[in-house]
Amino acid sequence: MISTTEELRLYLEADRRALKKQYKNPRWFDDDIWRFEIYLRKTEYYTNVSQQKDAGHYFFNYLYKYLFLKMGIKLGFSIPRNVFGPGLSIAHYGTIVVNAHARIGSHCRIHEGVTIGSDKGTQDAPRIGDRVFIGSGAKILGGIRIADDIAIGANSVVTKSFTTPNVTIAGVPAKVISEKGSRAYMGSEKFSADDAD
């Protein structure tokens, strides 16, 4: 959870690197997903920092909430604040729905058509580890746990916990199909201990 300007800077930089952006600022007509992630992080910061209640705080809090909601509607993202750790990589435009009670670790890569939700109207939502790859159309539902370094295949339905790290799961219902983890699907990007902070 972002609560200081230093944490905000670290999250923004981790997201930029996860999106493989070689430049420092989004381009006007080319980087809507990156811009959405920036608005997400700044909205998280201004929401979480409660001790600074001056006029500037209120202005930026409402400004970034507005920009965040507007860009989310444009891209089809229903992603609440304070759910994803640093290094979020959203692969494509398209519907993504995430429950506010879910918790997803650092360096998640998520594709379009994904739902991460609770089960039967409860607040029991998934807890997903670090460096998890979530393929297009996957549905991850209920109060389950997903270990670090897991790849979730396209169109999978995951309704039970997978606590063994570094495997690939897929199918309806999902089961382990490979001993390859998420790194096989995330390219040659290297992860370090600093990235996961």
C-alpha positions as CSV (number, residue, x, y, z in Angstrom):
1,M,0.0,0.0,0.0
2,I,1.4,3.4,-1.0
3,S,1.7,5.7,1.9
4,T,4.8,7.9,1.2
5,T,6.1,9.8,-1.8
6,E,9.1,7.4,-1.9
7,E,6.8,4.4,-2.2
8,L,4.8,6.2,-4.9
9,R,8.0,6.8,-6.8
10,L,9.1,3.1,-6.4
11,Y,5.7,1.8,-7.6
12,L,5.6,4.2,-10.6
13,E,9.1,3.1,-11.6
14,A,8.4,-0.6,-11.2
15,D,5.2,-0.2,-13.3
16,R,7.1,1.6,-16.0
17,R,9.8,-1.1,-16.1
18,A,7.1,-3.9,-16.1
19,L,5.4,-2.3,-19.1
20,K,8.9,-2.2,-20.8
21,K,8.8,1.6,-21.4
22,Q,12.2,2.9,-22.3
23,Y,11.2,6.6,-21.8
24,K,10.2,8.4,-18.7
25,N,6.7,9.8,-19.5
26,P,3.7,8.4,-21.4
27,R,3.2,9.6,-25.0
28,W,-0.1,11.4,-25.6
29,F,-1.5,9.1,-28.2
30,D,0.2,5.8,-27.5
31,D,0.3,5.0,-23.8
32,D,-3.2,4.8,-22.4
33,I,-2.5,1.7,-20.3
34,W,0.6,3.3,-18.8
35,R,-1.3,6.5,-18.1
36,F,-4.1,4.4,-16.4
37,E,-1.5,2.8,-14.1
38,I,0.0,6.2,-13.2
39,Y,-3.5,7.5,-12.3
40,L,-4.1,4.3,-10.3
41,R,-0.9,4.8,-8.3
42,K,-1.5,8.5,-7.7
43,T,-5.1,7.8,-6.6
44,E,-3.8,5.1,-4.2
45,Y,-1.3,7.6,-2.7
46,Y,-3.8,10.5,-2.3
47,T,-6.4,8.1,-0.8
48,N,-4.0,6.5,1.6
49,V,-2.2,9.7,2.9
50,S,-4.8,10.9,5.3
51,Q,-2.6,13.3,7.4
52,Q,-2.2,15.8,4.6
53,K,-5.7,17.3,4.3
54,D,-4.8,20.7,2.8
55,A,-6.4,22.2,-0.3
56,G,-3.7,20.8,-2.5
57,H,-4.3,17.3,-1.2
58,Y,-8.0,17.6,-1.9
59,F,-7.5,19.0,-5.4
60,F,-5.0,16.3,-6.5
61,N,-7.1,13.5,-4.7
62,Y,-10.2,14.4,-6.8
63,L,-8.2,15.1,-10.0
64,Y,-6.5,11.7,-10.0
65,K,-9.7,9.9,-9.0
66,Y,-11.5,11.6,-12.0
67,L,-8.7,10.8,-14.4
68,F,-8.4,7.2,-13.1
69,L,-12.1,6.5,-13.4
70,K,-12.4,8.1,-16.9
71,M,-9.4,6.2,-18.2
72,G,-10.7,2.9,-16.6
73,I,-14.0,3.3,-18.4
74,K,-12.2,4.0,-21.7
75,L,-10.1,0.9,-21.5
76,G,-12.6,-1.4,-19.9
77,F,-10.8,-1.8,-16.6
78,S,-12.6,-2.2,-13.3
79,I,-9.5,-2.2,-11.0
80,P,-9.9,-0.9,-7.5
81,R,-7.2,0.9,-5.5
82,N,-4.7,-0.9,-3.3
83,V,-5.0,-4.3,-4.9
84,F,-1.9,-4.8,-7.0
85,G,1.7,-4.6,-5.8
86,P,4.4,-2.8,-7.7
87,G,5.4,-3.8,-11.2
88,L,1.9,-4.2,-12.6
89,S,1.8,-5.0,-16.4
90,I,-1.5,-4.8,-18.1
91,A,-1.0,-6.4,-21.5
92,H,-3.9,-5.1,-23.6
93,Y,-7.1,-3.0,-23.6
94,G,-10.2,-5.0,-22.8
95,T,-12.4,-5.9,-19.9
96,I,-10.6,-6.6,-16.6
97,V,-12.7,-6.9,-13.4
98,V,-11.0,-7.2,-10.0
99,N,-12.7,-7.5,-6.7
100,A,-11.7,-4.8,-4.1
101,H,-10.9,-7.5,-1.5
102,A,-8.4,-9.3,-3.8
103,R,-4.7,-8.9,-3.1
104,I,-2.2,-9.4,-5.9
105,G,1.6,-9.3,-5.3
106,S,4.4,-7.6,-7.2
107,H,5.1,-8.0,-10.9
108,C,1.8,-9.4,-12.0
109,R,1.1,-9.6,-15.8
110,I,-2.6,-9.6,-16.6
111,H,-4.3,-9.9,-19.9
112,E,-7.8,-8.9,-21.2
113,G,-11.0,-10.7,-20.3
114,V,-9.8,-11.6,-16.8
115,T,-12.1,-11.7,-13.7
116,I,-10.6,-11.9,-10.2
117,G,-13.7,-12.1,-7.9
118,S,-15.3,-13.2,-4.7
119,D,-17.5,-16.3,-4.4
120,K,-21.3,-16.0,-4.0
121,G,-21.3,-12.4,-2.9
122,T,-18.9,-12.8,0.0
123,Q,-15.8,-10.8,0.7
124,D,-13.6,-13.9,0.2
125,A,-11.4,-13.0,-2.8
126,P,-8.2,-14.4,-4.2
127,R,-4.7,-13.8,-2.7
128,I,-2.3,-14.0,-5.5
129,G,1.5,-14.1,-5.1
130,D,4.4,-12.3,-6.8
131,R,5.3,-12.7,-10.5
132,V,2.1,-14.3,-11.5
133,F,1.1,-14.4,-15.2
134,I,-2.7,-14.3,-15.8
135,G,-3.7,-15.3,-19.4
136,S,-6.6,-13.9,-21.4
137,G,-10.1,-14.8,-20.2
138,A,-9.0,-16.4,-16.9
139,K,-11.4,-16.5,-14.1
140,I,-10.0,-16.6,-10.5
141,L,-12.8,-16.9,-7.9
142,G,-13.2,-17.2,-4.2
143,G,-11.0,-17.0,-1.1
144,I,-8.2,-19.0,-2.7
145,R,-4.4,-18.7,-2.7
146,I,-2.1,-18.6,-5.7
147,A,1.6,-19.1,-5.0
148,D,4.5,-17.0,-6.4
149,D,5.7,-17.6,-10.0
150,I,2.6,-19.3,-11.3
151,A,1.3,-19.0,-14.8
152,I,-2.5,-19.2,-15.3
153,G,-3.5,-20.3,-18.8
154,A,-6.0,-18.5,-21.1
155,N,-9.6,-19.1,-20.3
156,S,-8.9,-21.1,-17.1
157,V,-11.3,-21.2,-14.3
158,V,-9.5,-21.3,-11.0
159,T,-11.6,-22.0,-7.9
160,K,-9.2,-23.8,-5.6
161,S,-5.8,-22.9,-4.2
162,F,-2.5,-23.7,-5.8
163,T,0.3,-23.3,-3.2
164,T,3.2,-24.9,-5.1
165,P,5.2,-22.1,-6.7
166,N,6.6,-22.1,-10.2
167,V,4.0,-24.2,-12.1
168,T,1.6,-23.6,-14.9
169,I,-2.1,-24.2,-14.3
170,A,-4.9,-24.3,-16.9
171,G,-8.3,-25.8,-17.8
172,V,-11.8,-25.8,-16.5
173,P,-11.4,-26.4,-13.6
174,A,-7.7,-25.4,-13.5
175,K,-5.1,-28.1,-12.7
176,V,-1.3,-28.2,-13.0
177,I,-0.3,-28.9,-16.5
178,S,3.4,-28.0,-16.4
179,E,6.4,-27.5,-14.1
180,K,7.2,-24.3,-16.0
181,G,6.2,-21.2,-14.0
182,S,5.4,-17.7,-15.0
183,R,8.9,-16.7,-16.2
184,A,8.5,-18.9,-19.3
185,Y,5.6,-16.6,-20.3
186,M,7.0,-13.2,-19.2
187,G,9.9,-13.2,-21.6
188,S,13.5,-12.7,-20.7
189,E,12.9,-10.0,-18.1
190,K,15.1,-10.5,-15.1
191,F,13.6,-10.1,-11.6
192,S,15.7,-9.0,-8.7
193,A,15.1,-8.7,-5.0
194,D,14.9,-4.9,-5.5
195,D,12.1,-5.3,-8.0
196,A,9.9,-7.1,-5.5
197,D,10.1,-4.4,-2.8
